[in-house]
Amino acid sequence: MKQIRKKLASRVSVYTRKERPGKKTCANCSKVLPGILNFKTSKIRNIARTRKRPSRKFGGYLCSRCSRKMILQGVRK
């Protein structure tokens, strides 16, 4: 939480503002995931599901390179 101090007339009031969440990272290699929005949860609720994360398998959880490796491992077994 970030505190903001505002002076209104003769008094100073303190407001708290929630900070934006951090960037989402790959669960395997910790690389930042492109195409993932990092808005507050109240803003994300109003956005369509297709804009929230990629629609491929492991989308929003693994990066493209790691998801490709996981899919290949599953095929080879």
C-alpha positions in Angstrom: 0.0 0.0 0.0 1.3 3.4 -0.9 0.4 6.4 1.2 -0.4 9.7 -0.4 -0.6 12.9 1.6 -2.8 15.7 0.3 -3.2 19.2 1.8 -6.8 20.4 1.5 -7.4 23.9 3.0 -5.9 23.8 6.5 -5.7 20.1 7.1 -3.5 17.3 5.7 -5.3 14.0 4.9 -3.6 10.7 4.2 -4.9 8.3 1.6 -3.8 4.8 0.9 -3.6 3.5 -2.6 -3.0 -0.1 -3.6 0.0 -0.6 -5.9 -0.2 -2.4 -9.2 0.7 -6.1 -9.1 4.1 -7.2 -10.4 4.7 -8.7 -13.9 3.7 -12.3 -14.3 6.6 -14.7 -14.8 7.1 -18.2 -16.2 6.7 -20.9 -13.6 9.7 -22.8 -15.1 12.3 -20.3 -16.1 11.1 -17.1 -14.3 11.1 -15.1 -17.6 8.5 -12.3 -17.8 5.5 -13.4 -19.7 4.5 -11.1 -22.7 0.9 -10.6 -23.4 -0.3 -10.8 -19.8 -2.0 -7.8 -18.3 -1.0 -6.6 -14.9 -3.9 -4.5 -13.8 -5.6 -4.6 -10.5 -8.1 -7.4 -10.1 -11.0 -4.9 -10.1 -10.0 -3.7 -13.6 -9.3 -7.2 -14.9 -12.8 -8.4 -14.2 -14.1 -6.0 -16.9 -11.8 -7.3 -19.6 -12.7 -10.1 -21.9 -11.0 -13.5 -21.3 -9.3 -13.5 -24.7 -7.4 -10.3 -23.8 -6.3 -11.5 -20.3 -4.0 -14.2 -21.4 -2.9 -16.3 -24.5 -5.4 -19.0 -25.4 -2.8 -21.7 -26.1 -2.1 -24.6 -23.8 -0.2 -23.5 -20.6 -1.0 -19.8 -21.6 -0.5 -17.4 -18.8 1.5 -20.0 -16.8 4.5 -20.9 -19.0 6.4 -18.9 -21.6 6.3 -20.2 -25.2 9.6 -21.9 -25.0 8.8 -23.8 -21.8 5.3 -24.7 -23.0 6.8 -26.1 -26.2 9.2 -28.3 -24.2 6.3 -29.6 -22.0 4.2 -30.5 -25.0 7.1 -32.3 -26.6 7.8 -34.2 -23.4 4.2 -35.3 -23.3 4.2 -36.5 -26.9 7.5 -38.4 -26.4 6.2 -40.4 -23.4 
